[in-house]
């Protein structure tokens, strides 16, 4: 029973690793892309298989209407 408890997780991990390798191999991407340092100090992904149309960018939230300043009483 103890041998079974140690081998099952190892076999499961090996199976998941093989599945991950097969998924990456069959992804169909010839250019994996690379990161380049920009002059402003940020990094940018250059190349790769991600098309800008694949990214979903939510619309920016609407700006709240400016609140009117309360009128001061003249007393």
Backbone as a printed PyTorch tensor [residue, N CA C, xyz], in Angstrom:
tensor([[[  0.8110,  -1.1920,   0.0000],
         [  0.0000,   0.0000,   0.0000],
         [  0.8580,   1.2620,   0.0000]],

        [[  1.9840,   1.2500,   0.7340],
         [  2.8610,   2.4100,   0.7910],
         [  3.5080,   2.6680,  -0.5640]],

        [[  3.8960,   1.6080,  -1.2510],
         [  4.5200,   1.7490,  -2.5650],
         [  3.5300,   2.3560,  -3.5520]],

        [[  2.2670,   2.0000,  -3.4350],
         [  1.2310,   2.5570,  -4.2980],
         [  1.0420,   4.0440,  -4.0380]],

        [[  1.1050,   4.4420,  -2.7740],
         [  0.9410,   5.8550,  -2.4210],
         [  2.0780,   6.7170,  -2.9600]],

        [[  3.2360,   6.1530,  -3.1460],
         [  4.3630,   6.9380,  -3.6580],
         [  4.4420,   6.9100,  -5.1750]],

        [[  4.0010,   5.8330,  -5.7970],
         [  4.1430,   5.7470,  -7.2480],
         [  3.0050,   6.4230,  -8.0040]],

        [[  1.8100,   6.4210,  -7.4640],
         [  0.6790,   7.0240,  -8.1760],
         [  0.8890,   8.5200,  -8.4050]],

        [[  1.2880,   9.3080,  -7.4070],
         [  1.5290,  10.7330,  -7.6830],
         [  2.6510,  10.9600,  -8.6880]],

        [[  3.6890,  10.1340,  -8.6510],
         [  4.7840,  10.2820,  -9.6100],
         [  4.3170,   9.9640, -11.0240]],

        [[  3.5180,   8.9210, -11.1660],
         [  2.9930,   8.5790, -12.4840],
         [  2.0450,   9.6610, -12.9950]],

        [[  1.2340,  10.1930, -12.1130],
         [  0.3290,  11.2690, -12.4880],
         [  1.1180,  12.5140, -12.9190]],

        [[  2.1590,  12.8680, -12.1900],
         [  2.9890,  14.0240, -12.5420],
         [  3.6830,  13.8050, -13.8830]],

        [[  4.1740,  12.5990, -14.1220],
         [  4.8210,  12.2980, -15.4010],
         [  3.8180,  12.3940, -16.5420]],

        [[  2.6060,  11.9290, -16.3320],
         [  1.5750,  12.0170, -17.3630],
         [  1.1970,  13.4570, -17.6630]],

        [[  1.0630,  14.2910, -16.6250],
         [  0.7520,  15.6950, -16.8400],
         [  1.8950,  16.4300, -17.5410]],

        [[  3.1310,  16.0790, -17.2090],
         [  4.2820,  16.6940, -17.8760],
         [  4.3040,  16.3180, -19.3520]],

        [[  4.0220,  15.0640, -19.6670],
         [  3.9760,  14.6360, -21.0670],
         [  2.8510,  15.3410, -21.8140]],

        [[  1.7210,  15.5300, -21.1640],
         [  0.6090,  16.2430, -21.7790],
         [  0.9710,  17.6980, -22.0460]],

        [[  1.6760,  18.3280, -21.1210],
         [  2.0980,  19.7160, -21.3090],
         [  3.0710,  19.8430, -22.4680]],

        [[  4.0140,  18.9350, -22.5740],
         [  4.9820,  18.9600, -23.6800],
         [  4.2630,  18.7620, -25.0110]],

        [[  3.3260,  17.8300, -25.0680],
         [  2.5900,  17.5890, -26.3070],
         [  1.7440,  18.7960, -26.6930]],

        [[  1.1720,  19.4720, -25.7090],
         [  0.3530,  20.6550, -25.9900],
         [  1.1990,  21.7700, -26.5690]],

        [[  2.3470,  22.0020, -25.9960],
         [  3.2280,  23.0590, -26.4900],
         [  3.7700,  22.7060, -27.8690]],

        [[  4.1170,  21.4650, -28.0750],
         [  4.6620,  21.0420, -29.3620],
         [  3.6330,  21.2070, -30.4760]],

        [[  2.3670,  20.9460, -30.1760],
         [  1.3220,  21.0080, -31.1900],
         [  0.6160,  22.3590, -31.2410]],

        [[  1.1630,  23.3620, -30.5990],
         [  0.5080,  24.6680, -30.5680],
         [  0.5230,  25.3380, -31.9380]],

        [[  1.4470,  24.9760, -32.7980],
         [  1.4760,  25.5370, -34.1420],
         [  2.1050,  26.9110, -34.2270]],

        [[  2.9930,  27.2360, -33.3460],
         [  3.6460,  28.5400, -33.3430],
         [  5.1160,  28.3580, -33.7180]],

        [[  5.5010,  28.9360, -34.8540],
         [  6.8910,  28.8030, -35.2880],
         [  7.8160,  29.7980, -34.5970]],

        [[  7.2810,  30.9550, -34.2270],
         [  8.0810,  31.9890, -33.5750],
         [  7.5820,  32.1730, -32.1430]],

        [[  8.3180,  31.6880, -31.1490],
         [  7.8340,  31.8100, -29.7750],
         [  7.8780,  33.2370, -29.2460]],

        [[  8.5690,  34.1270, -29.9240],
         [  8.6690,  35.5090, -29.4600],
         [  9.8350,  35.6930, -28.5110]],

        [[ 10.1290,  36.9570, -28.2250],
         [ 11.2280,  37.2760, -27.3060],
         [ 10.9200,  38.6140, -26.6550]],

        [[ 11.5310,  38.8510, -25.5200],
         [ 11.3520,  40.1100, -24.8100],
         [ 12.5360,  41.0230, -25.1060]],

        [[ 12.2450,  42.2850, -25.4000],
         [ 13.2810,  43.2790, -25.6430],
         [ 13.0850,  44.4520, -24.6910]],

        [[ 14.1920,  44.9910, -24.2240],
         [ 14.1670,  46.1380, -23.3270],
         [ 13.9580,  47.4020, -24.1430]],

        [[ 12.9640,  48.2020, -23.7600],
         [ 12.6830,  49.4540, -24.4540],
         [ 13.5270,  50.5630, -23.8450]],

        [[ 13.6850,  51.6780, -24.5620],
         [ 14.4820,  52.7960, -24.0260],
         [ 13.9240,  53.3780, -22.7280]],

        [[ 12.5950,  53.2440, -22.4990],
         [ 12.0240,  53.8100, -21.2770],
         [ 12.1420,  52.8720, -20.0800]],

        [[ 12.8190,  51.7340, -20.2380],
         [ 13.0570,  50.8190, -19.1270],
         [ 12.0320,  49.7090, -18.9910]],

        [[ 11.0330,  49.6770, -19.8420],
         [ 10.0350,  48.6070, -19.7940],
         [ 10.3980,  47.5240, -20.7960]],

        [[  9.7620,  46.3680, -20.6440],
         [ 10.0090,  45.2490, -21.5460],
         [  8.8470,  45.1100, -22.5100]],

        [[  9.1470,  44.6600, -23.7150],
         [  8.1250,  44.4990, -24.7380],
         [  8.2900,  43.1330, -25.3830]],

        [[  7.1680,  42.4350, -25.6020],
         [  7.1910,  41.1440, -26.2790],
         [  7.1870,  41.3980, -27.7780]],

        [[  8.2090,  40.8870, -28.4600],
         [  8.3480,  41.0770, -29.8970],
         [  8.2150,  39.7150, -30.5610]],

        [[  7.3730,  39.6390, -31.5660],
         [  7.1520,  38.3730, -32.2680],
         [  6.1340,  37.5340, -31.5280]],

        [[  6.1710,  36.2590, -31.7800],
         [  5.2340,  35.3580, -31.1170],
         [  3.9940,  35.1320, -31.9550]],

        [[  3.1070,  34.3610, -31.4450],
         [  1.9050,  33.9790, -32.1790],
         [  0.6540,  34.6760, -31.6900]],

        [[  0.7810,  35.6340, -30.8030],
         [ -0.3910,  36.3350, -30.3030],
         [ -0.6970,  37.4880, -31.2420]],

        [[ -1.8950,  37.4830, -31.7880],
         [ -2.3520,  38.5520, -32.6650],
         [ -3.0810,  39.5810, -31.8100]],

        [[ -2.9020,  40.8720, -32.0560],
         [ -3.6120,  41.8630, -31.2450],
         [ -5.1340,  41.6600, -31.2530]],

        [[ -5.6750,  41.0850, -32.3100],
         [ -7.1190,  40.8420, -32.3620],
         [ -7.5390,  39.7390, -31.3890]],

        [[ -6.5860,  38.9180, -30.9270],
         [ -6.8930,  37.8450, -29.9820],
         [ -7.1000,  38.3690, -28.5650]],

        [[ -6.5970,  39.5550, -28.2760],
         [ -6.6690,  40.1040, -26.9260],
         [ -7.9810,  40.8510, -26.7270]],

        [[ -8.6140,  40.5920, -25.6260],
         [ -9.8600,  41.2770, -25.2970],
         [ -9.5360,  42.3860, -24.3060]],

        [[ -9.7660,  43.6060, -24.7340],
         [ -9.4860,  44.7590, -23.8840],
         [-10.8280,  45.3900, -23.5180]],

        [[-11.1480,  45.4420, -22.2380],
         [-12.4290,  46.0330, -21.8530],
         [-12.4330,  47.5400, -22.1140]],

        [[-13.6170,  48.0660, -22.3580],
         [-13.7570,  49.5050, -22.5700],
         [-13.4300,  50.2310, -21.2690]],

        [[-12.8140,  51.3950, -21.3660],
         [-12.4990,  52.1320, -20.1380],
         [-13.7840,  52.5650, -19.4490]],

        [[-13.7670,  52.6300, -18.1310],
         [-14.9870,  53.0400, -17.4160],
         [-15.3260,  54.4960, -17.7260]],

        [[-16.6090,  54.7830, -17.7310],
         [-17.0500,  56.1460, -17.9950],
         [-16.6530,  57.0410, -16.8220]],

        [[-16.2230,  58.2270, -17.1580],
         [-15.8190,  59.1790, -16.1210],
         [-17.0620,  59.7020, -15.4230]],

        [[-17.0540,  59.7870, -14.1040],
         [-18.2270,  60.3160, -13.4000],
         [-18.4070,  61.8080, -13.6870]],

        [[-19.6350,  62.2360, -13.6760],
         [-19.9110,  63.6550, -13.9090],
         [-19.3340,  64.4630, -12.7490]],

        [[-18.7680,  65.6070, -13.0530],
         [-18.1960,  66.4140, -11.9660],
         [-19.2960,  66.8970, -11.0320]],

        [[-19.0010,  66.8290,  -9.7690],
         [-19.9690,  67.2740,  -8.7610],
         [-19.9560,  68.7940,  -8.6990]],

        [[-21.1290,  69.3580,  -8.6080],
         [-21.1910,  70.8210,  -8.5370],
         [-20.7710,  71.2610,  -7.1260]],

        [[-20.1060,  72.3670,  -7.0880],
         [-19.6450,  72.8970,  -5.8030],
         [-20.8470,  73.4590,  -5.0400]],

        [[-20.9390,  73.2000,  -3.7380],
         [-22.0650,  73.7480,  -2.9790],
         [-21.9570,  75.2710,  -2.8930]],

        [[-23.1090,  75.8980,  -3.0200],
         [-23.1060,  77.3680,  -2.9580],
         [-22.9220,  77.8110,  -1.5200]],

        [[-22.1580,  78.8490,  -1.3440],
         [-21.9420,  79.3680,   0.0090],
         [-22.9910,  80.4230,   0.3210]],

        [[-23.4890,  80.3780,   1.5050],
         [-24.5130,  81.3570,   1.8940],
         [-23.8510,  82.6790,   2.2510]],

        [[-24.5620,  83.7350,   1.9500],
         [-24.0480,  85.0650,   2.2760],
         [-24.7690,  85.5640,   3.5070]],

        [[-24.1680,  85.4130,   4.6100],
         [-24.8180,  85.8770,   5.8370],
         [-24.0150,  86.9230,   6.5180]]])
